[in-house]
Amino acid sequence: MRHEKAAMLLDLARLLAGSAEGMTLDEMAAAMHVNRRTVERMRVAVEQLFPQIEEIADGRGKRLRISGGLDGFIQAPTVDEMAELHTAINTLRARGDTTRAGLLESLQAKIRAALRPALRSRMAPDLNALVMAEGHAMQAGPRPLADPAALDTIRTALKAGCGLTFRYGNGANHVRTVSPWGLLYGRSYYLVGPCTGKAGPALWRLDRMNDITMTDMADPPPTDWNIADFASRSFGVYQDEPQDIVLRFNPDATHDAARFLFHPTQTHEERPDGSLVVRFHAGGLRELAYHLFTWGRTVEVLAPPALRRELHALLTEALQHHAMAAPEHDGG
């Protein structure tokens, strides 16, 4: 039944796209062999999915049409899509990710310029309502810093298969030559690729790279290598040997832990006592320990022992640093 309704909506869209003068509701009802009430619901559904329907006043009522043919009708963005793009731009800017936000703003301007004036006017009230109603929850963390020109050079090298040379680190004079294999986005930007003479890729933070230039052809990554698998090896960014991670969250934290994405490979196991066991395979024990610190006493590390030691050392160091000094008593 749902397929039939979808087919009817597409048939109505084709009719409206093929009509130069537009169609009234009565004409649409007659063409679709439905009553006026049904065609009213169909019109609303089509407008929600494809808002570029135009209304034409002919003196007696309104006629509807889709100008530009069915291809343009299908490809035009919806209000929700444009609002989501606006939210993505604001989210990146709130994080200090101005380079990528600028690229999306350029895309947004191109999309708007390609829309017909009538469609832009029709979308404006709903788009403005969504934009005003949606916000970004600010989260603490470092702001990613990347020179737009440097990022453009790296992307050009990735597309062309060229290498990169740069000075790395504050005040460093040693020039590195790297075969770029990918980019990782997080709280900082990282170039992923091996340095000359090395087989495995390393991470190079973009805000520590200076005087970036392209070189001749670079060594491509192995055919079975991809950036997604590389990133999934670690809980965070820093790479070390992946291990089997097993965490137990007490019943008070089960609801929150079940909604939390720790790692793409994670699995959940609900225990009879109401606790939740989360398992995944990843490296980056130091970063994971930093994160588990925020869960307090609601989490227990079941494996590996190295992660328990890492978290214990972190807690001990924090306790010693923040320990209250004994109050001084007046000798008199």
VOPAGU-226582 format. One line per 2 residues: number of its first residue (from 0); their letters; for each residue x, y, z of N, C-alpha, C. Coordinates in steps of 0.001 Angstrom, whole numbers. Layout:
<nodes>
NUM> a> X,Y,Z,X,Y,Z,X,Y,Z ~ ...;
</nodes>
This chain:
<nodes>
0> mr> 826,-1192,0,0,0,0,865,1249,0 ~ 1952,1233,779,2850,2378,829,3499,2615,-521;
2> he> 3858,1534,-1211,4467,1674,-2530,3484,2302,-3511 ~ 2204,1926,-3379,1202,2494,-4261,1057,3993,-4019;
4> ka> 1070,4406,-2753,960,5829,-2443,2172,6601,-2972 ~ 3357,6017,-2839,4558,6666,-3354,4485,6802,-4871;
6> am> 3991,5760,-5523,3860,5809,-6979,2871,6885,-7396 ~ 1781,7049,-6636,798,8081,-6954,1395,9477,-6808;
8> ll> 2236,9675,-5781,2882,10977,-5606,3820,11274,-6774 ~ 4558,10260,-7223,5442,10469,-8369,4653,10751,-9636;
10> dl> 3513,10064,-9797,2671,10334,-10966,2162,11769,-10945 ~ 1759,12238,-9760,1297,13619,-9656,2436,14594,-9942;
12> ar> 3648,14268,-9453,4801,15124,-9729,5077,15207,-11222 ~ 4966,14097,-11913,5192,14101,-13360,4158,14969,-14067;
14> ll> 2918,14893,-13615,1877,15716,-14217,2170,17203,-14031 ~ 2560,17575,-12823,2835,18973,-12540,4088,19456,-13272;
16> ag> 5069,18569,-13421,6292,18944,-14130,6062,19054,-15627 ~ 5064,18358,-16137,4801,18389,-17573,3771,19409,-17980;
18> sa> 3246,20188,-17028,2211,21170,-17326,2815,22567,-17357 ~ 2731,23234,-18524,3283,24585,-18645,2416,25608,-17936;
20> eg> 1085,25442,-18009,174,26418,-17415,-227,26071,-15989 ~ 151,24870,-15509,-203,24462,-14163,-1539,23753,-14120;
22> mt> -1874,23185,-12966,-3112,22428,-12792,-3820,22873,-11528 ~ -5127,22926,-11584,-5927,23196,-10397,-6096,21913,-9599;
24> ld> -6597,22050,-8384,-6835,20863,-7569,-7867,19943,-8225 ~ -8906,20547,-8815,-9918,19721,-9472,-9325,18959,-10657;
26> em> -8441,19609,-11403,-7799,18944,-12544,-6879,17819,-12076 ~ -6198,18061,-10979,-5335,17009,-10436,-6158,15820,-9946;
28> aa> -7282,16108,-9288,-8127,15041,-8788,-8676,14200,-9936 ~ -9090,14884,-11022,-9623,14156,-12168,-8547,13306,-12823;
30> am> -7338,13860,-12945,-6257,13125,-13596,-5806,11929,-12768 ~ -5862,12049,-11436,-5400,10970,-10562,-6541,10021,-10172;
32> hv> -7784,10359,-10595,-8947,9526,-10284,-9161,9398,-8777 ~ -9028,10529,-8078,-9278,10573,-6640,-10184,11764,-6356;
34> nr> -10709,11831,-5129,-11552,12967,-4776,-10702,14158,-4357 ~ -11356,15301,-4167,-10630,16542,-3860,-9892,16451,-2520;
36> rt> -10500,15805,-1535,-9854,15694,-229,-8552,14896,-327 ~ -8584,13824,-1107,-7375,13018,-1276,-6288,13783,-2004;
38> ve> -6650,14515,-3047,-5641,15246,-3792,-5070,16397,-2974 ~ -5857,16947,-2019,-5327,17966,-1106,-4195,17382,-263;
40> rm> -4410,16152,260,-3360,15500,1055,-2144,15195,183 ~ -2386,14781,-1050,-1269,14495,-1952,-476,15760,-2259;
42> rv> -1183,16870,-2438,-492,18135,-2721,413,18532,-1555 ~ -103,18389,-325,691,18729,860,1935,17845,939;
44> av> 1768,16548,660,2908,15621,716,3959,15973,-329 ~ 3515,16300,-1530,4466,16654,-2590,5202,17946,-2240;
46> eq> 4499,18922,-1671,5146,20193,-1307,6174,19986,-202 ~ 5892,19064,735,6852,18803,1810,8112,18138,1277;
48> lf> 7947,17242,315,9108,16538,-230,9865,17399,-1229 ~ 9142,18150,-2040,9738,18937,-3114,9114,20325,-3110;
50> pq> 9729,21257,-2396,9087,22553,-2171,9112,23506,-3357 ~ 9643,23096,-4512,9727,24015,-5636,8466,24076,-6490;
52> ie> 7370,23597,-5982,6102,23763,-6679,5753,25251,-6719 ~ 5333,25715,-7857,4967,27118,-8024,3453,27267,-8049;
54> ei> 2960,28320,-7399,1540,28662,-7443,1332,29795,-8441 ~ 369,29630,-9327,77,30632,-10345,-1384,31043,-10201;
56> ad> -1624,32335,-10023,-2998,32840,-9929,-3537,33086,-11333 ~ -4714,32511,-11614,-5301,32694,-12949,-6603,33481,-12911;
58> gr> -6858,34173,-11826,-8055,34983,-11711,-9201,34265,-11040 ~ -9308,32997,-11189,-10382,32216,-10578,-9894,31352,-9418;
60> gk> -8629,31113,-9356,-8073,30267,-8312,-6569,30145,-8489 ~ -6016,29085,-7970,-4577,28862,-8053,-4295,27604,-8864;
62> rl> -3258,27709,-9666,-2794,26563,-10435,-1381,26218,-9944 ~ -1053,24959,-9940,260,24487,-9464,1029,23872,-10618;
64> ri> 2329,24123,-10618,3177,23513,-11636,4595,23382,-11100 ~ 5386,22575,-11782,6811,22420,-11477,7558,22806,-12736;
66> sg> 8140,23981,-12730,8853,24445,-13912,10261,23865,-13936 ~ 10828,23769,-15134,12191,23261,-15270,12269,21769,-15461;
68> gl> 11126,21080,-15494,11162,19639,-15712,11338,18857,-14432 ~ 11205,17549,-14548,11246,16685,-13377,12645,16550,-12796;
70> dg> 13699,16661,-13643,15058,16540,-13117,15342,17620,-12097 ~ 15060,18866,-12462,15271,19951,-11509,14407,19814,-10284;
72> fi> 13218,19275,-10465,12290,19057,-9352,12871,18104,-8316 ~ 13480,17031,-8801,14016,16022,-7881,15301,16493,-7219;
74> qa> 16101,17278,-7922,17426,17634,-7430,17424,18848,-6510 ~ 16378,19637,-6485,16358,20832,-5646,16362,20438,-4166;
76> pt> 17036,21216,-3315,17103,20883,-1892,15794,21183,-1182 ~ 15580,20503,-74,14420,20768,771,14801,21767,1861;
78> vd> 13789,22275,2559,14030,23209,3658,14866,22538,4746 ~ 14546,21287,5082,15289,20575,6130,16753,20393,5740;
80> em> 17006,20115,4463,18388,19945,4008,19160,21246,4119 ~ 18551,22352,3729,19222,23645,3820,19447,24043,5280;
82> ae> 18492,23735,6142,18656,24038,7565,19776,23210,8178 ~ 19882,21948,7760,20945,21085,8281,22315,21596,7845;
84> lh> 22411,22089,6619,23665,22662,6143,24030,23894,6961 ~ 23050,24733,7259,23290,25922,8081,23769,25527,9480;
86> ta> 23149,24489,10061,23549,24020,11384,24972,23475,11376 ~ 25325,22751,10319,26687,22215,10214,27712,23347,10163;
88> in> 27401,24414,9451,28305,25567,9370,28481,26192,10742 ~ 27370,26422,11454,27448,27041,12775,28178,26145,13773;
90> tl> 27977,24828,13659,28663,23900,14564,30177,23966,14364 ~ 30605,23977,13109,32030,24071,12823,32602,25395,13312;
92> ra> 31878,26488,13116,32361,27791,13570,32430,27858,15093 ~ 31461,27239,15768,31479,27229,17229,32685,26474,17770;
94> rg> 33138,25477,17028,34329,24721,17423,35612,25423,17031 ~ 35500,26542,16307,36690,27212,15806,37183,26616,14511;
96> dt> 36382,25797,13859,36752,25106,12628,36401,25990,11428 ~ 37038,27158,11364,36634,28176,10398,36948,27780,8956;
98> tr> 37987,26998,8743,38362,26615,7380,37282,25777,6717 ~ 36841,24722,7386,35814,23863,6814,34457,24564,6806;
100> ag> 34212,25408,7800,32964,26176,7794,32901,27081,6571 ~ 34032,27667,6199,34069,28527,5026,33767,27769,3743;
102> ll> 34243,26534,3646,33946,25716,2461,32450,25408,2356 ~ 31835,25086,3489,30402,24806,3469,29593,26066,3182;
104> es> 30062,27219,3656,29370,28465,3347,29417,28763,1852 ~ 30541,28449,1225,30649,28623,-220,29663,27709,-940;
106> lq> 29556,26458,-474,28582,25529,-1050,27162,26039,-846 ~ 26880,26545,340,25548,27067,643,25181,28218,-302;
108> ak> 26137,29113,-560,25886,30242,-1451,25608,29770,-2878 ~ 26334,28742,-3321,26124,28222,-4674,24745,27579,-4811;
110> ir> 24331,26848,-3775,23017,26208,-3817,21925,27264,-3873 ~ 22050,28289,-3043,21041,29347,-3032,20982,30068,-4373;
112> aa> 22149,30306,-4965,22182,31009,-6248,21527,30186,-7346 ~ 21572,28857,-7221,21003,27988,-8247,19492,27838,-8116;
114> lr> 18919,28244,-6984,17486,28115,-6781,16732,29207,-7522 ~ 15551,28865,-8001,14702,29859,-8638,14221,30862,-7589;
116> pa> 14098,32138,-7940,13649,33155,-6969,12347,32777,-6272 ~ 11406,32209,-7020,10124,31831,-6407,10322,30764,-5337;
118> lr> 11219,29813,-5599,11479,28761,-4621,12187,29313,-3398 ~ 13150,30218,-3615,13833,30837,-2470,12837,31561,-1581;
120> sr> 11917,32285,-2197,10909,33016,-1420,10001,32059,-666 ~ 9642,30946,-1300,8763,29974,-668,9453,29305,527;
122> ma> 10760,29018,394,11493,28319,1446,11848,29231,2614 ~ 11951,30531,2367,12502,31459,3362,11809,31409,4715;
124> pd> 10462,31466,4817,9838,31472,6145,10136,30215,6958 ~ 10001,29027,6336,10263,27783,7057,11735,27643,7416;
126> ln> 12610,28037,6484,14042,27949,6748,14440,28862,7895 ~ 13911,30071,7904,14218,31015,8976,13715,30494,10321;
128> al> 12534,29856,10327,11992,29306,11574,12894,28221,12138 ~ 13406,27334,11268,14286,26268,11733,15627,26821,12206;
130> vm> 16168,27768,11461,17471,28347,11810,17407,29031,13175 ~ 16305,29743,13439,16160,30458,14705,15908,29501,15871;
132> ae> 15378,28301,15584,14994,27377,16652,16088,26385,17013 ~ 17104,26249,16159,18135,25250,16412,19431,25925,16807;
134> gh> 20084,25382,17834,21325,25955,18341,22405,24913,18495 ~ 23535,25334,19050,24687,24450,19233,25096,24477,20688;
136> am> 25139,23308,21317,25586,23206,22707,27101,23318,22751 ~ 27595,24336,23424,29034,24577,23467,29726,23540,24332;
138> qa> 30816,22997,23833,31602,22020,24571,33041,22506,24677 ~ 33631,22272,25843,35014,22687,26046,35952,21811,25234;
140> gp> 37052,22395,24793,38036,21635,24028,38883,22567,23197 ~ 40025,22079,22723,40897,22922,21904,40243,23252,20575;
142> rp> 40544,24425,20060,40036,24827,18757,41008,24363,17685 ~ 40524,23639,16683,41432,23193,15621,41955,24384,14826;
144> la> 43258,24435,14671,43892,25526,13932,44503,24973,12655 ~ 44145,25562,11537,44721,25143,10266,44669,26309,9294;
146> dp> 45816,26610,8694,45877,27647,7685,45106,27174,6453 ~ 44112,27951,5984,43347,27518,4804,44229,27212,3605;
148> aa> 45294,28000,3418,46195,27759,2289,46926,26430,2456 ~ 47325,26113,3705,48000,24840,3963,47060,23664,3720;
150> ld> 45817,23793,4182,44849,22727,3978,44576,22533,2489 ~ 44509,23623,1744,44286,23524,305,45458,22824,-382;
152> ti> 46689,23123,49,47869,22470,-525,47847,20968,-259 ~ 47468,20585,961,47427,19165,1314,46365,18442,494;
154> rt> 45202,19051,351,44140,18420,-432,44534,18306,-1902 ~ 45228,19308,-2413,45695,19246,-3795,46683,18099,-3970;
156> al> 47577,17928,-2992,48545,16833,-3058,47850,15473,-3001 ~ 46807,15364,-2168,46070,14108,-2076,45397,13769,-3405;
158> ka> 44848,14775,-4068,44178,14541,-5344,45170,14215,-6456 ~ 46343,14853,-6408,47319,14683,-7484,48290,13538,-7242;
160> gc> 48281,12960,-6028,49229,11900,-5718,50641,12402,-5522 ~ 50785,13657,-5104,52110,14256,-4886,52504,14171,-3422;
162> gl> 53815,14332,-3164,54326,14357,-1809,54296,15758,-1242 ~ 54646,15866,55,54674,17156,733,55976,17296,1508;
164> tf> 56531,18475,1493,57668,18794,2350,57255,19930,3276 ~ 57739,19899,4518,57395,20942,5479,58344,20874,6665;
166> ry> 58435,21983,7368,59138,22006,8653,58106,21682,9728 ~ 58508,20869,10712,57540,20394,11700,57974,20768,13105;
168> gn> 57046,21351,13880,57312,21713,15257,57657,23175,15389 ~ 57531,23673,16597,57847,25072,16855,59350,25312,16772;
170> ga> 59741,26166,15839,61153,26491,15683,61976,25400,15058 ~ 61361,24331,14564,62116,23225,13980,62631,23615,12596;
172> nh> 63856,23260,12329,64450,23552,11031,64556,22321,10151 ~ 64305,21148,10736,64432,19907,9972,63246,19775,9020;
174> vr> 63538,19544,7751,62492,19423,6741,62061,17967,6618 ~ 60764,17740,6670,60218,16394,6518,59608,16261,5116;
176> tv> 59734,15079,4544,59077,14762,3277,58131,13606,3528 ~ 56849,13824,3263,55812,12864,3637,54945,12553,2424;
178> sp> 54574,11273,2308,53588,10863,1311,52209,10967,1953 ~ 51369,11893,1515,50053,12065,2160,49089,10943,1800;
180> wg> 48556,10305,2837,47602,9218,2628,46193,9622,3046 ~ 46048,10652,3870,44717,11045,4297,44760,12174,5302;
182> ll> 43573,12640,5693,43402,13680,6701,42453,13170,7777 ~ 42788,13448,9042,41912,13116,10158,41435,14413,10796;
184> yg> 40124,14522,10988,39546,15697,11624,39085,15330,13026 ~ 39437,16136,13992,39016,15948,15365,39195,17262,16085;
186> rs> 39664,17210,17305,39941,18450,18019,41117,19189,17407 ~ 41910,18474,16642,42961,19062,15807,42901,18372,14454;
188> yy> 43539,18990,13460,43648,18380,12133,44968,17621,12065 ~ 44929,16427,11437,46140,15630,11297,46287,15153,9856;
190> lv> 47489,15324,9327,47864,14674,8075,48344,13266,8419 ~ 47902,12282,7655,48312,10896,7869,49171,10470,6695;
192> gp> 50374,9973,6984,51239,9509,5918,52629,9190,6430 ~ 53376,8351,5691,54725,7978,6125,55761,9013,5703;
194> ct> 56733,9211,6570,57882,10043,6231,58815,9232,5326 ~ 59644,9919,4568,60577,9235,3672,61418,8217,4445;
196> gk> 61475,6997,3944,62246,5943,4583,61464,5123,5583 ~ 60223,5504,5872,59379,4773,6813,58279,4040,6058;
198> ag> 57898,2873,6567,56870,2081,5895,55471,2430,6387 ~ 55351,2659,7695,54035,2913,8268,53729,4386,8357;
200> pa> 52442,4760,8313,52052,6166,8385,52191,6721,9794 ~ 52430,8012,9871,52494,8726,11141,51473,9859,11097;
202> lw> 51262,10496,12243,50334,11615,12347,51115,12920,12430 ~ 50695,13899,11638,51348,15205,11589,50281,16278,11816;
204> rl> 50393,16983,12948,49383,17993,13267,49571,19219,12387 ~ 48476,19653,11766,48590,20701,10769,49065,22027,11353;
206> dr> 48693,22327,12596,49108,23612,13158,50588,23620,13540 ~ 51273,22471,13420,52714,22407,13675,53525,22296,12389;
208> mn> 52831,22315,11253,53495,22218,9958,53710,23622,9388 ~ 54903,23888,8899,55237,25203,8353,55902,25043,6993;
210> di> 55728,26067,6167,56365,26109,4840,56040,24852,4031 ~ 54757,24569,3861,54318,23360,3165,54394,23569,1660;
212> tm> 55059,22643,974,55135,22679,-488,54933,21266,-1031 ~ 54485,21195,-2273,54304,19901,-2913,55585,19477,-3626;
214> td> 55801,18160,-3665,56959,17593,-4346,56474,16673,-5467 ~ 57393,15873,-5992,57036,14931,-7051,56097,13854,-6516;
216> ma> 55827,12877,-7359,54879,11815,-7016,55262,11131,-5702 ~ 54247,10818,-4893,54468,10201,-3588,54231,8700,-3661;
218> dp> 54616,8007,-2597,54347,6573,-2491,52887,6380,-2076 ~ 52097,5695,-2879,50680,5515,-2537,50526,4534,-1385;
220> pp> 49391,4588,-673,49168,3609,396,48928,2228,-185 ~ 49106,1174,602,48801,-181,126,47345,-280,-320;
222> td> 47067,-1182,-1187,45718,-1311,-1731,44688,-1667,-668 ~ 45117,-2323,414,44178,-2717,1465,44119,-1702,2603;
224> wn> 44730,-519,2421,44739,510,3472,43640,1525,3199 ~ 42943,1965,4251,42019,3090,4110,41984,3866,5419;
226> ia> 41595,5137,5319,41666,6043,6464,40689,5638,7565 ~ 39536,5055,7190,38545,4671,8200,39081,3554,9088;
228> df> 39706,2538,8490,40271,1448,9282,41418,1944,10150 ~ 42223,2842,9599,43339,3388,10361,42831,4129,11598;
230> as> 41798,4959,11420,41262,5734,12534,40620,4836,13583 ~ 40002,3735,13169,39294,2863,14104,40229,2030,14972;
232> rs> 41531,2056,14669,42482,1311,15498,42606,1915,16889 ~ 42248,3183,17035,42485,3879,18287,41197,4451,18842;
234> fg> 41134,4603,20180,39995,5253,20806,39951,6722,20412 ~ 41098,7347,20324,41183,8743,19925,41986,8878,18657;
236> vy> 43049,9658,18738,43873,9913,17560,45158,9108,17603 ~ 45826,9110,18752,47152,8518,18828,47083,7009,18675;
238> qd> 48000,6492,17883,47979,5089,17512,48932,4267,18392 ~ 48422,3207,18968,49274,2179,19545,48574,841,19325;
240> ep> 49162,-242,19791,48646,-1568,19473,47235,-1747,20030 ~ 46250,-2053,19188,44877,-2235,19674,44780,-3395,20656;
242> qd> 43909,-3252,21641,43670,-4302,22637,42165,-4472,22832 ~ 41791,-5580,23438,40387,-5826,23755,40012,-5041,25010;
244> iv> 39112,-4094,24859,38677,-3240,25962,37354,-3774,26490 ~ 37247,-3947,27821,36007,-4401,28456,35708,-3461,29621;
246> lr> 34564,-2783,29555,34162,-1819,30574,32815,-2234,31151 ~ 32671,-2105,32455,31394,-2392,33112,30867,-1106,33739;
248> fn> 29633,-748,33364,28985,439,33909,27894,2,34879 ~ 27867,612,36064,26902,196,37066,25489,605,36650;
250> pd> 24467,55,37291,23085,312,36862,22705,1784,36770 ~ 23300,2631,37616,22980,4058,37567,23427,4708,36259;
252> at> 24435,4138,35605,24979,4732,34385,24619,3957,33131 ~ 23852,2874,33291,23554,2010,32145,22866,2765,31013;
254> hd> 21880,3576,31352,21123,4295,30310,22041,5198,29489 ~ 22878,5977,30170,23778,6890,29451,24831,6123,28671;
256> aa> 25384,5073,29266,26439,4309,28590,25897,3600,27351 ~ 24654,3149,27404,24074,2453,26257,23892,3392,25070;
258> rf> 23736,4686,25325,23559,5670,24252,24888,6237,23772 ~ 25986,5915,24466,27273,6538,24169,28044,5709,23138;
260> lf> 28614,6392,22163,29449,5720,21174,30912,5839,21605 ~ 31454,4745,22125,32854,4714,22509,33743,4391,21311;
262> hp> 33246,3472,20459,34066,3012,19338,33155,2329,18325 ~ 33491,2412,17022,32628,1776,16013,32465,266,16188;
264> tq> 33436,-401,16847,33358,-1859,16991,32677,-2302,18278 ~ 32114,-1394,19056,31611,-1742,20380,30401,-2666,20324;
266> th> 30293,-3495,21365,29112,-4336,21586,28649,-4122,23018 ~ 27361,-4391,23272,26769,-4221,24598,26295,-5565,25135;
268> ee> 26411,-5717,26442,25878,-6904,27118,25213,-6450,28417 ~ 23914,-6625,28509,23183,-6254,29716,23262,-7396,30725;
270> rp> 23676,-7072,31945,23807,-8073,33000,22526,-8161,33831 ~ 22269,-9305,34462,21049,-9462,35288,20949,-8427,36404;
272> dg> 22071,-7924,36901,22033,-6954,37992,21755,-5533,37498 ~ 21512,-5365,36190,21217,-4043,35646,22427,-3306,35130;
274> sl> 23614,-3875,35296,24816,-3225,34787,24967,-3483,33289 ~ 25870,-2757,32658,26099,-2879,31226,27584,-3077,30967;
276> vv> 27920,-4104,30168,29304,-4367,29791,29487,-3944,28334 ~ 30472,-3109,28101,30774,-2602,26762,32131,-3150,26344;
278> rf> 32185,-3730,25158,33426,-4284,24630,33756,-3656,23283 ~ 35031,-3380,23043,35505,-2968,21727,37001,-3212,21626;
280> ha> 37536,-3095,20434,38944,-3390,20166,39601,-2115,19656 ~ 40520,-1569,20452,41144,-290,20057,42401,-52,20869;
282> gg> 43232,847,20367,44393,1329,21102,44068,2681,21721 ~ 45111,3461,22005,44899,4776,22593,44472,4718,24045;
284> lr> 45181,3917,24856,44781,3728,26250,44847,5022,27053 ~ 45821,5868,26768,45932,7127,27522,44704,8010,27280;
286> el> 44301,8150,26033,43121,8958,25734,41864,8328,26324 ~ 41781,7004,26293,40622,6324,26871,40578,6536,28379;
288> ay> 41729,6495,29029,41765,6730,30473,41304,8145,30799 ~ 41731,9123,29994,41269,10494,30196,39745,10566,30122;
290> hl> 39174,9851,29149,37722,9892,29000,37021,9185,30167 ~ 37525,8019,30560,36885,7266,31637,36925,8033,32954;
292> ft> 37865,8938,33096,37946,9787,34282,36623,10532,34492 ~ 35965,10913,33386,34732,11690,33486,33541,10855,33954;
294> wg> 33648,9513,33892,32553,8647,34338,32619,8358,35836 ~ 33696,8783,36485,33808,8635,37931,33696,7196,38395;
296> rt> 32891,6985,39449,32758,5658,40055,31721,4790,39355 ~ 31155,5274,38265,30121,4480,37577,30712,3455,36625;
298> ve> 32011,3488,36379,32629,2576,35432,33723,1763,36112 ~ 33877,530,35666,34948,-355,36140,35643,-954,34922;
300> vl> 36969,-896,34924,37748,-1470,33826,37970,-2946,34108 ~ 37373,-3798,33285,37559,-5245,33447,38771,-5736,32667;
302> ap> 39088,-5071,31564,40253,-5431,30755,40535,-4272,29790 ~ 41829,-4145,29457,43004,-4917,29874,43604,-4332,31150;
304> pa> 44496,-5070,31817,45140,-4533,33018,45899,-3242,32755 ~ 46457,-3095,31552,47219,-1879,31237,46337,-647,31313;
306> lr> 45063,-774,30937,44154,369,31022,43828,690,32474 ~ 43669,-332,33316,43454,-90,34752,44633,648,35356;
308> re> 45844,244,34971,47031,921,35496,47084,2364,35011 ~ 46741,2574,33750,46762,3926,33191,45766,4827,33920;
310> lh> 44563,4314,34154,43545,5104,34848,43923,5327,36305 ~ 44482,4300,36956,44917,4430,38354,45996,5493,38478;
312> al> 46959,5491,37558,48030,6491,37602,47469,7893,37382 ~ 46509,8011,36477,45898,9311,36215,45156,9824,37442;
314> lt> 44375,8953,38088,43630,9347,39275,44565,9713,40424 ~ 45624,8924,40604,46581,9208,41678,47253,10555,41462;
316> ea> 47667,10815,40225,48309,12089,39914,47362,13264,40151 ~ 46099,13106,39745,45127,14180,39942,44859,14404,41426;
318> lq> 44758,13306,42199,44514,13433,43629,45665,14143,44324 ~ 46881,13781,43979,48045,14423,44596,48118,15904,44230;
320> hh> 47752,16202,42985,47844,17592,42540,46798,18474,43229 ~ 45596,17910,43442,44504,18711,43981,44280,18487,45471;
322> am> 45171,17749,46148,45006,17496,47565,45032,18812,48336 ~ 44134,18904,49325,44068,20118,50135,45220,20129,51137;
324> aa> 45904,21241,51193,46988,21371,52180,46383,21469,53573 ~ 47094,20895,54555,46615,20962,55938,46595,22413,56396;
326> pe> 45527,22849,57065,45447,24254,57523,46531,24559,58548 ~ 47069,25754,58467,48099,26181,59415,47424,26695,60697;
328> hd> 47949,26220,61829,47379,26652,63121,48278,27719,63747 ~ 47634,28653,64400,48366,29736,65044,49030,29217,66319;
330> gg> 50358,29339,66434,51072,28817,67603,50711,29527,68881 ~ 50180,30744,68810,49853,31473,70030,48563,31010,70588;
</nodes>
